[in-house]
Amino acid sequence: MKRFMTLVAVLGLLVAASATAEEHEGHEHGKAAMAKDGGVKGEWASNYGYATEKLLQLAEAVPEDKYTWRPAEGVRSFSEALLHAAGSNYLITSFCGVKVPEGIDRDTFEKSTTKKDEVIAAMKKSIAHARAAMHDMPDADLDTKVDWFFGKGTKREVFYFLAAHNHEHLGQLIAYARMNGITPPWSK
């Protein structure tokens, strides 16, 4: 009986884990990304995808008239914070030798638009850029040391920082949304 109860508990955990994974199946960062790349790349794609999918959902949920809202003078507005995250998808991957596309100026990108559809399009383009950069990088290159913000680090470290950076701004923008009475879509 003890073995049976243990088996039932393990099966229950597997079903719960499966249900959680299935919630993400429709997102690029879910099972498809893991199956496509596996290993470090798959783990990164899942982590990065979690943050960027939620950033996009939040960007869609916030009305355009709130894109210029900022919590205080001298602090990034909603659109500036989204474009900062988007611009960082280019800047941070550039430390790994990934070319920044023409027309992306790190000094002006954050303030380049406040139009919701343009901000979301810029986000999507930058996310695709970062995903392609990781996917196209040979596995052996992930341990290559590069110079970046924090001195020397591996390309893998730089990419994990990029995921963390997107998580950081997701938290910031959740607070912005809630301060404006907007509930993040996944919290409803």
N, C-alpha and C positions, 0 to 999 in steps of 0.2 A: 504494500500500500504506500509506503514511504517513497519508493521508486516511482510509482505511478503519479503521486502528487508532485514530485520533482519534475517528471516529464511534462505534466500539465502546466506547471509554472514556466518551464523553459519554452514550451510551445506558445504560451500566452505572451511571453516577452518577444518571441519571434514575430508573432502576429502584430503586436503593437509596433515593433520596429518596422515591419513591412508596411503598415498603414502610414506611418510617418514618412517613409521613403516615397510611398505612392502619392502623398500630398504634393510632393515636389516633382513628380514624374513629368508633368507638363512643362516644367521650366527647363531651360537649357542647362542650368547648373545641377540638375538632378542626375538620375541614373544614366542618361545619355552621355553627359560629360564624363562621368566616371568610367563608363564602358569604353568611351572613345579614347581617352588618354590613360586612365589607370594611374597607379602610383602617386608620386608627388604631384604630377600635373593634374590628375583627377581630383586629388584632395584640394589643390589650389582652386581648380575650377568650381568645385562645390562651395568652398568657403567664399570665394570672390563672387560667385553667382548669387549666393544667398543675399549678400549686401546689395549688389547692383540691381537685382530683381526688385527688392524692396524700395530702393531709391527710385526706380522707374515707376513703381506702383504709387509711391507717394507723390512724385512729380505729376502723375496723371490726376491724382485725387485733389490736389491743391488748385483752386481757381486761379486763373491768370491774373486777376486783380491783386492777388496776394504775392505774386512773384517779386514785387519790389518791396515787400514788407521786410523790415529788419527789427530785431529786438531793441536796438540802441544805435545811436549815431556811431559811425566808425566800425560797425560790425557788418559782416557780409549779409546781404539780402538773401531771400530764398533762392532766387535765380543765380546770384553770385556764388552761393554755396554749392549748388548743383553744378555750375560750370567750373568751379574750382575742382570738384571731384572729377569731372570730365577731363579737364586739362591735366590733372595729375595722372590720369591713365596714360597720357602721352609722355609727360615729363619723367615720371618714375620709370617707365619701361625704357626710356632713352638711356638710362644708366647701364642698361644691359646691351646697348648697341642697336636698339630698335629705332629706326628713323622716325622722327616726328613728321607727320604729313605737312605738305605745303599749306600755308595759310593759317597755321596754328601759331599764334604769338602768345607766349606765356605771360607777357606783361599786360596784354589787353583782353585775353580770352574770357576771363571772368565777367567782364563788363560789356561783352560784345552784343548781348541781346537780353531782353526781359520777356520776349514773346514765348509763351508756353510751348507751342509746337516746335519752335527753333531750339529751345533749351533741351527738350526731350529728344529731338533728332540728334543734337550734338552729344547728348549722353549716350544714346544707342550706338552712334558711330565710334565713340571713344571706348566703349565697352567691347565692341567687336574688335577694335584695334588691340586692346590688351589681351583678349582671349586668343587672338591669332598669334600675337607675339609669344605667348606661353606655349601654345600648341605647336608652333613652327620651330621652337628652340630644341635643338638636339638634347636628349636627356643628359649626355655627358657634359654639356655646357652649364648645367644648373649649378655645378660645383665650382665654376670659374669665378675667381675673385675680380671684383670691379670696385672702382672708387665711386662713392655716392655720398649722400647727406651725412652719414655716420662713419665716414672713413672707408675702410675696406670691408667688403662683405661679399658673400656669394650671390650670384644671380637669383638663386632660390630665395635667399633672404630678402632681396629687393622685391621680388614678386609677392612674398608673404606680407611685406610691409604695405604693398599696394592694396592688398585685400583688407588689411587692418585700417588703412586710411579711409577706404570706402565705408567700413563699419563705423568709423569715427564720425564721418559726416552724415551717415544715416541716423545716428543718435541725435546729432545736432538738429537735423531736419525734422525728426519726430517731435522734438521739443518745440520747434518753430510751429509745426502744424497744430499741435495741441494748444499752444498759446493763442492760436487763431480759431479754436473750436473745431478743428478738423481731426477726425479720428482716422488713424492709419487704416487702410482697407483690410488688412489682415487681422486687425483687432476687433472688427465688427462682429 
